[in-house]
Amino acid sequence: MKKFLVVAVVLAIACMSSMAIAAEVTINGYFDIRTRDFQNFDLNNAVNNETASRQTTETAFRLDFNVKADNAKAKLSLWNDHEAWGGNRKTNPDNTTDMNNVGGPLNAATTGQSSAGVREAWIDVMVPDTPVGIKAGHMLLQIGNGWFFRQNYGGTDAWIVYAKMGNNTFAFQDVKVAEGNINSNQDDVDVYTAMGTMKMGDNTIGIDLTALKDDTGNYLASPGVGAGGQHKGRLYNVGVNFNGKVGPATIKAEADAQRGMVDDAVNGHIGYQANQVVAQATIPMDKLTVNATAARGTGNVSGQNKVTQFMNFSDVGQHYTLIYEYRLKAATGSTNTLFANTTALEAGAMFQVAKSLAVGADLWFLRATEQVALNGAAEKSRDLGTELDVKVNWTLAPGLTWNWQLGYFKPGSAYNTAAIKADPAYGAQGILSLTF
């Protein structure tokens, strides 16, 4: 009941505000019911481990208020992320943990919300008589195509100053990732990015330069290097991206190179030197659409006192595979790390069976860029495995969809333990969604 009272109050305020400043207010959103059945996350068929599986039904909603007034616009997005049925999270929000619930920025995984919260709250205004705009608040945000920095799940806090000049757009953003003591600026995490894009016909080319300042020691901790006591890390990323058409193909590509340093209490100065390349292609052919992906992110090399694993900072959403990257620990030893220490090739297709039904599949070949032993095997390996993801998208009515994914991950020798060969993991996820 309290949730509906909050929504009613916001609606009333929005209506009064629109009358006062002659603003245009539109409302949209969605309701989602998500069903999941994931099995064998420990990759061991011989052990009946309940924690290695997950069977749930969950509900989520979002309500967006979009405001336009003269040269300004604003957005308030209220949401309640997926809550498990029967979880009674209103009284005990910590009784279940799901790494795909709200989560903080930069790979953080937390329990879900127990009540409606704010997903976006920002103002975007053009400075009068100039091509300069300012956007500030809590917003969804990514740099380039999002393969280095992506916060499109629960959003992040930022100031953005941008200018549109003909076909070119230039911007500078200041992202407050984490705030420590509000009386000190020596225990925060901040991201500063200067970027520019140039549009040429159907094609867009962008470049971005990012400096990430971590004074907490939590975000630039280096996996496998200098364990214990990292602090005051600095990471610099240069990225270029392309979005456009090459013949019949729609291409999305991004390349990033990183340098930086972190002070380690054990090993002193540790340098960063990494890179990542991601290219995606889509070719529509009447009712059939063919797609492909090629990607490679560097990994740490044993025996080196520096970080060569690409550091990407991702939200907790699904970015490519249903099992490997989204639900299992990847070649980095963690989830949601995109293509860090991963070399991937994918081929897929989607076929429009009928006006309301499309089916397709993606086949992924996955290798660790640098050898790993993720579960303690005596020998390291680059063989991560293969994954087949089947997709069924069903439109029941205008605005009402029921989309399914079924994934089967056959692990390679990088997932073996010292005693056994890793067994497959698999799962299904369906989302019944009403958008308005």
N, C-alpha and C positions, 0 to 999 in steps of 0.2 A: 504493500500500500504506500509506503514511504517513497518508493521509486516513482510511482505515478503522481504523487503530490509534487515531487521535485520537477518532473516533466511539466506538470500543469503550471507551476510557478514560472519556469523558464519560458513557456509559451506565452504566458500573460505579459512577462517583461518584454519579450520580443515584439509582441503586438503593440504595446505602449510605446516602445522605442521607435517602431516603424512609423507610428503616427507622429511622433515628436520630430523626427529628422527626415521624414519622407523617404525612408529606406524601403527597399524591396526585400522581403523575407520569403525564402522558399525552404521547404522542409522535405527531407528524404531520409532514407535509411534502409535497414534490412532486419529480418529475423532469420536466424540460422538454427537448424537442428542437425547436429553432427553425430554420426554413428561410426564407431571405430572397433576394429578387431585386429590387433597386432600380436604376433606370436613369435616366440623363440628368439628374443633379443639377446640372450646369452649365447646363441649359436651352438647350443648343446642339446641335442635331442634326448640324450640319456638321462638328463636331470629334469624332473618336473618342478620347475622353478616358477612360482606364480609371479614373482617380480619381473620375470622376463617376458611377460605378456601384458596386454592391456585391452580390456573390453569395456567400452563406455558408450553412453548416449549423453550428449551435452547440448545446452542451449545458450545462444548468444543473441544480443540485439544491439543495434546502433541507431541513433537518432541524430541527424545532422541539421543544423540551422545555418543557412547560408544567407548572408546579408550583403546587399549592394546599396551604396549611398554615394551618388556623385562620383568622385574620383577614388573612393575607398570601397573595400570589401572586407568581410570578416567571416569567420566560420567558428562555430561551436559544435563539437561532435561529442555526444554522450554515448557511452557504451557500457555493456556488461559482457566481459569476455566469457568464453565457453565455461559453463559450470556443470559439473557432472550431476546427473539425476540422482537424487537420494543422498547427495553429499552433505546436506544441511549446512552449507557454508555460511549462511547468515549468522549462525551462532559459533561455528568453528571453521573459519576460512582456511586453516592449515591442515585439515584432515585428509587432504589429498594433494599431491604434487604433480604438476604436469609441465614439462619444460616448454610446452607450446602455449601455455597461458601467457598472461600479459608480459612478464619479463621486463627487465630493465634494458638499457641500451648496451651495446657492445658485448653481445654474447651472454648477457646475464640471464639466468634462469631462476624464476621465483614461482611461488604459488599464485594462483589466480585471484582475481578480485572477488570480494564478497558482496559488493554492491556496485551500483552504477558509478562510473568514474569519467574522467575527461580524456578523450583520445586526441582531440585537436582543439586548440583555442588560440586563434591568431588574427591579426589585423594586417591588411595589405593596402597601402595607400600610395598614390602617385603624388610627388611633390609638384605643386601647381606651376605651370608654365615651364616644366622641365621634362626630359625623358627619364628621370630618375624615380625609382620606386623603392619603398621600404616595406619589408615584411617582417613581423616580429611576433613571437609567441611560441606555443607548443604546436609542432607541425610534423607531418610526414616529410621525410627528407632523405635524399640519396645524392651521391656525387657521381657524375657520369652516368653509366648504365647500372650502377649499384653493386659492382663486383668488388669494390674496395670498401665503401662505406654505404650502408643501407639501414635506415630506420623507418621502414614503412609499415610496421606492425602496430606499435603503440606510440610512435612519434618521439620527438626529442625537442629540446628548447633551443631557439636560435634567433639571431638577428641576420637579416639578409638585405643588402643594399644592391640594387641592380639598375642597369641602364640599357635601354633598347635603342640601337643606332642603326637604322636601315635593316639589313639582314643579320646584323650582329647583336649579340647580347653579352654584356659583361656583368659580373656579379662578384661580391665579396660576402662571405658568411662567417659568422662567429657562433659556434655551437657550444653551449654549456652542457657537457656530457654528465658531469658529476660535480656537486658542490659539497665541500667539506665544511669546516667551520666558517660561518658567514662573515666572521671578522678577519678572515685570512684569505689571501689568494695563493697560498703556498701549499694547499692540499686539495686542489681541484683538477679536473680533467677538461681541457678545452681543445676544440678543433677550429682552425682557421683555414679558410679556403678562398683562393682567388681563381676565378674560372671565366672562360669565354667560349661562346659558340658562334659558328658562322653557318648560315643556311645558304645552300646553293641548289636551287631547284628543289628536287625531292630529297636531297641529301643534306645532312647536318654533321659538321665536324666540331668537336669540342676538345678543349684542353683544360686541365685543372692542376693547381699546385696547392698541396695541403700540408700544414704543419700541425701535428698532434702533440700537445703538451700534457704529460701525465705526471702529476706530483703526488699521486697516491700510491704508486707501486702496484696497482691492481690490474691495470689494463694492458700494460706493455711488459708484463712478466713473460719471460721467454721460455717456452716449453723445452725442457731437456737441457737448458743452459743456465748456469749460475743459479741453482735453486736456493731460494732464501734471500730476502732483503732487497729486491729490486726497488729502486726509487728514482724519481725525477727522470723519467724516460722522455725521449724526444724522437719522434718519427716524422719523416718527410716523404711524401708520396707525390710523384708526378704521373698524371694519367692523361691519355688521349682516347677519344671515343669517336665512333662513326655510326650513324644511323641513316639508312637510305636504301636505294635500290641499285643493284648491279644486274642488268638484264632483267629476267623475270623474278629474280630472287630479292627478297627483303633481307637486308643484312644489319645485324647489330654486333658491333665489335668494340672491345676495350683492351687497352694495354696499360699496365702500371709498373713503375719502378720505384723501389723504396731504399732509402738510406736513413740512418739515425744512430742513436746511442742510448743505452740505459746504464746507470751506475748500479753495480751489483756489490752487495756487502761482502761477498765471498771472492768473486773473481774480478772485481774492479770494473773498468769500462768494457762493456760488451757492445759491439757494433751491429747494425742491421744492414743487410744487403740482400734484397729479394726482388722478385718480379712475378708478374702474372699476365697471362693473355687469355682472353675469352672471345670466341667468335661464334655467332649463331646465324643460321640461314633458314628462311621459310620460303617455299615456292608453292603458290596456289595453282591448282590445275582442275578447274571446274569444281566438282564435288570433293576432290581429293586435295589435301594440303600436305606436302612433304616438308619435313624439317630436319635439321642436323645441328650438332654442337661439337666444337673442338675447344678444349681448354687445358691450360697447364699452369699450375702455381708451384713455385719452388718450395722445397722443404729443408729442414735442418740436416746438416751433414755431421755424422759422428766424429768426435775428436776436435771439432773447431770451436774456439771460444768466441763465436759470433752467431748471430741469428740469420740464417738464410731462408727460413720459412716465411712465406708471404703472410703478412699480418693484415687480415681483413676484419672489419668490424660490422657485424651483421645483427639484424633482429632475429627473432625466433620463428619466423615464418618458414614455409617450404619454399626452397629456391630452385631445386631441380628434382632430384629423386625422392620418392616417397619413403624409402627405407634407409639407404646409405647416408645421405647428407642430412635428412630431416629427423630420423628417429634413432639411428645408431651412431656410435662414435666413429668418426671418419678417420682418415690417415693422420690427422693431428692428435687423435685421442679424445676429441670433443665433438659435440654436435654443432650444427649451424656455422661451420667455418668455410662454407662455400668451396672454392677450389684450392685452398691452402694445402700444400704437399699432395695434390691430387692432379693426375693427368687423366683426362676423360675424353672419350669419343662417344657420340650418340647419334642414332638414326631413328627417325620416327615418322609417323603419318597419322592423319586424322581424316576420316571419311564421313561425309554427310549422308547418312543412310536415308533419312527423311527430313522434312522440314523441322521436325521437333527432336530429332535424334541424331547424334554424331558419336562415332566410336573410333578409337585409335590406340596406338601403343608407341612407347619409346623404349629402345634397347640401348643400355649404357654399358660400355667397356671401361673399367676403372682400374687405374694403377697408381701406386704411390710414387711420386716423383723421386723421393729418396727412400731407401729401404726402411721398413719398420717391422716390429714384432708387437702387435697391439695387445696380444693376450699372453705374452710371456713365452712364446716359442723360442727354442734354442737358436734358430737361425732367422735372420731378418729376411723380408721379402718385399718385392714391389707389387705382387699380385693381390689386389684388393678384391677382385671378383667382377661379376656381371649382375646387372639388374634389369628386369623387364617390368615396366609399368604400363598397365592397361587402363584406358580412360573411357568412360561412358558418360556423355553429357546429354541430359534429357530435359527438354522444356515442356512442362506440364500445362502452362498457361502463360500469358504475357506477365513477365516479372517473377514467375515461379519456376524454379529449376531444381532438379535433383541430380547432382553430379557425383559420379563415383570414380575412385581410383583403386586399383588392385596392384600391389607390388610384390615381386618375388626377387629376393636378393640371394644369390649364390656366392658365398664368401670365398676369397682366394686364400692362399697360404699365409698371408700377412695377418689373418685372424686366428690362426691355429694356436692352441695352447701347447705347453710342453708335453702334454700327454695325448691329446686327441686332435683330429682334424675338424675344423669348424663346419657346422651344419647350416643349412639355409634358414633365413628369416623371411617372414612374409606377413602380409596384412592387407586390410581393406579399409577404405574411408569413404563414407558417403555424406554429402551435405545437402539437406533440403533447405532451400533458401528462397525467401520472399523479399524482393526489393521493391521500393516504392519511392 
